[in-house]
């Protein structure tokens, strides 16, 4: 039985494409989560930074 290089190449290209898409999506999600976690409303920020005399 001969090795079908066309099928092997298609599978390898598909795997590489899937990994690329997953890495790109992960970077987008990480930026979104970091932005959400670092968000502090102005009113809360003023209370946190308020100095007592």
NORRAUR-V588646 format. One line per field, one symbol per residue. ss: DSSP state (2 for helix, 1 for strand, 0 for the rest). psi: psi as a letter, one per 20 degrees, with the letter a starting at -180 (. if undefined). Layout:
BEGIN
ss = ???
psi = ???
END
This chain:
BEGIN
ss = 00002222222222222222222222222222222220000222222220000
psi = pqpnhggggggggggggggggggghhgghgggghghhippqhghhhhgippp.
END
